[in-house]
Amino acid sequence: MSEFVTLHDVYEARRVVSKYLPRTPLIRSSTLSKRLGFEAYVKCENLQPIGAFKVRGGLNLISKLSGEEKLKGVITASTGNHGQSISYAASLFGVKAIIGMPKESNPLKVEAMKNLGAIVEFHGLDFDEARLWVEEEAKKKGYRYIHSANEPLLIAGVGTLYLEIMEDLPDVEAIIVPIGGGSGASAACIVAKSINPDVKVFGVQAEKAPAVYLSWKNRKMVETKSAETFAEGLATRVPFELTLNIINKLIDGIVLVSEDEMKRGILTLLETTHQLAEGAGAASTAAAFKIRDRLQGKKVALVLTGGNLTLSTLKSIFESNIF
């Protein structure tokens, strides 16, 4: 597979992904559409077995490992959903999986990984500190290191969700997708632009974790000192080369959203679509309200990337009086 993932790679990934995963619904909400002023369709990746879109990429990558790599086992760093993806795929294919996570991680995601048979190790205060430990451990122990973004097979697997959007809504005019490591946004760009170059793709980052936004805007790799957002799926301080290169070439814009805007997005999705989103999963809806003037009258897909929200976080959002 080439470093720059192609639409053909995504179709190849679907041959694997479709064997194991359901096609997720694309829900049109009339209430959400009225509030936004455009036709809003929500892609419900929260309904995947791990509650997040990343399982598509993990399945595609693990299925393609060599026999030797499967015997040695895999190791990766994650704030949660990527780790769940690798854990789920590893359990299906009988591969040992070690997940390095920040010390303060979403307990719901940690429990899910352990229940899938993965070994979870806690290192560092954030994703990037955990990633550095994982990279050293991979060198020492000989595990197959799986980067959370710089993996063409991951991007191709994730791209299958955008094939579904393009097939279910052929006249879609814009797609809004959250950006953490960038696998989702880069996959959206590759699939949408290959099928219909007129489709606009907008990425979303948290104001408190804007590394990709700053890198895209300045056309160079920009690291941030912190990524202190409650949306762990967006909490990266460092952009990644492969996904950033794709995003720089193809994306139409990146929007920054605040913590309160994502929290309002969670409540809005719950009220209008009856779907539970985690912080990153609600980022596309938060961004939709921010740029709705540019999208009036259009057909827009909002990617609800995951729904792994703890009850304690949901309770605090209900009690925060953000509306």
N, C-alpha and C positions, 0 to 999 in steps of 0.2 A: 504494500500500500504506500502511496506517495505521502510526503509530509503534508501536502495540501490536500485535504480530504475532498473527494468528488461525490457527485450525486450517485454515481455507480457504486461507490463504497457503501453508501447509505442503503441502497437497494439490496446489496449483498448482506448487510447487517440485518435487514428485515427477515431474511431467510432463517436466521437464528432466533431473533427476538420474537417473531410471531409464533414460534413453537412453544414458548414459555409464558408469554405475557398477553393479557387482554388488550384489545384496542380500547383506549379510554375515550369517554364521551366528550364532545364539544358542545357545550350547553349555551343556548342563546337565552339570555335573561332580558325580558321586556322591561322590567323595573330598572335594572342596571343600565340598559340601553337608554331609557328615558332620562335617567340622571346624568348620563355622560353626553347625550346628544348625538350618539352614533350607535350602530348595531354592534353590540358587545357580545362576543362568544368566548366562553371560558373553557380552556382545555384542562380537564380534570386529572392531572397526573398524581394528585393526592389519592387516587383510587388504585394505584399500583400496589402490588403485594407489600412493598416496603414503605408505602405512603409517599413516594417521590419518584421523579422522572429518571434519576440517575441509574436505576436498576437496568435500564435499556443498555447503557454503555458497559456496565459491569458484565452483563451476560455475553455481550458480543466479544469483549476482550478475553474473558476467561475461557470461552469456548474455543478460542484460537491459540491458546498456549500450547507449546510443545509438550511432549510426554515428560521430558526432563524438567521443564519449568513447573509442571503440575506436581511432580514428585518433591521438588525443593520447597514448594509453597510460595505464597505471595505476601507482600507487605505494602501497606499504603498509609498515608496520613489523611485524616478527615475530621471535620467538625460534626459529622453525622451521616448525612444522606449518601455521600460517596462511599463511606465505610460500610453502610448498610448494603449498598449495591454490590460491592465486592464480596461481602459476607454471604449474601444471598446466592450469588453466582457460584462462589466457591463451594457452598453446601450442595448445590445441584451437581457439580462436577467432581466432588470428592477431593477438593484441594484445601490444604491448610492455609488459613488466612490470619494475618496479624495486622491489627489496626492501631496506629498511633494517634492519640487524641489529646487535645488540651486538657489540663487538669479539671477545669470547670466546663464540663460538656453536658449537653442535653441528656438527662438520665433515661428518657424514653428511648432515644436512639442507641444509647449504650446497652440497655437491656435487650433491645431487639437484636443487636449484633451478637451478643453473648448467646442468646437463644438460638441463633443460627449456627453456633459452633465456633465463632471467631474468638481469637485471643485479643483482648483489648488492653493496651498499655497507655498509661497517661504520662505525658511529658510536655512541659512548657506551659506557658500562659495563653498561647493562641495557636491558630492553625500552623503558622509558619515556623514556630518553635518546635511543634510536634513533627512537622515535615523534616526539619534538619535532623532530628533524632532518627527518624525512619530511614533517611538516606544513609546515615552512618551504619545503622543496624543491617541494612540490605548488603552493604559492602562487606561487613564482618561475617555475616551468616550465609551469604550466597542466595538469599531469597530473590525472587523476581520482584523488583520494585515497580509499583504501578503509580505513576504520577497522576494527580487528580485532574489534570487538564492536558498536559503535553503528550497525549496518547491518541493517535489517529483512530484506533479501534473504539475508544470511548466516544469520541466525537461522532463517528459514523453510527454507533448504536443509538446515541441520543437523537441523532437526526431522524430516526424513524418516527418520532412523535410529530415532526414537522411534515413528513410525508402524509401522515394521517390528517393534519390540518389542511394541507393543500388539496387532498382528495375529498374531504368532507365539506370544505368551503372553497371551491375552485376560484370564486371571485373575491376572495379575501384581499383587502387592500393594504393592511398593515398588521404586523405582529409585534407584540410587546413582550419582552422576555427578561427576567432577572439575570444579573451577571455577578457571579462569585469568582470562580476560576475561569469561567468563560466558555465551558464546553457547550452549554445550551445556546448561548448567543451565537457562537461561531457555527454551530450546526444549523440554527435557524437561518443564518445568512446563506450558507451553502445551499440548502435545500430550496428555500423560497426564491432566491435570486436565480438559481439554475432553472427552475420551472417557470417562473415569471419575474423577469428583472424589474418590473414595475412595482412589485410588492415592497413596501417600506418595512424595515426592521429596526425597532428601537430597543436599546438595552436599558436596564435600570440598575443603578447602584445605590447603596446607602450613603447618605451624606457623611456618615462616620467611618466609611470604608470605601473611599473613592479611588483606589489605586488604578483600576482599569480606566475609569473616566479621565483621570489626570494624564495617564499614559497616552490615551487616544487623543486627547486635546492637544498635548504637547509633542505628539509624534516621537516619543522616546519612553523608555521604561522608567516609570516613577514609582518608588516605594513610599509607603506612608509609615509613620512611627507607630500608629495604632490602628485598630479596626474594632472599635468598641460598640458594635451594634448588637441589639438583641436578636437580630436575624442572622443566626450562625451560618446559614447558607451563603451569606454575602460577606462574611467576616474574613477577608484576605487582605494582607498588607502589601503583597507582592504580585504584580501581574505575571502571566506566564507566556513564554515566547510564541508557542504554536497558536494558541487561541487568540492572543493579541494581534498577531500578524493577520489572521483571518478577519478579525473584527475591524482592524484598521483599514483593510481593503474594501470591506463590503457593508459595514453597518451604516445606517442613515442618521443615527444620533444616539446619544446616551443621556439619560435623565437621572438626576440625583433626587432621592426622596428622604424625608426625615423619619425619625423613629415614630413620631405621632402619625404621620401620613401612612406608614405601613400598618400601624395598629388600627387606624380607621379603615384601611383596606381589608383587614381581617374581619372586622365587624360588618362591613358592607357586603362582603362575599357571603358571610354567614346568613345575613338577612335576605339577600336578593337571590342567591343560588342554592342556599342551604348546604354549602360546602365549607369544610374547615380548612383554612390555610395557615401555615406557619408564616413567620415574618417574611422570608424570602418569597414564599408562594404568593403573598399578597402584594409584593412590590410592583408587579405589572399593573395591578388595579390602582395602586397609589399613583403610579406614573400616568395612567390613563386620565385621572382627574387633573393632573398637572398640565398635560398637553392636549386636553380635549378640544381646545379651540382650533387646533391644527387638524383635527380628525372628524370634524362635524360632518354627519351624513355618510360616513364611510363604514365599511365592514371591517371590524378589527378583532383579532384573536388575542386574548389575554392568557398567558400561560401561567396556570396555577401549578407551580413546580413541585410543591410538597405540602403535606398537611400534618407534619409531625410536631404539633404544638402541645406542650405540657398543660395539664389542667391548671397548675399554679400560674403559668404565664397568661393563660386565657382569663383566669379569675382577676388577675391584676389589670388586664386590659379593660374588662367590664367595669372595674371599680375606678378607672382612671379619669372618667368624665371627659374624654377627648372630643366628644361631639358637641 
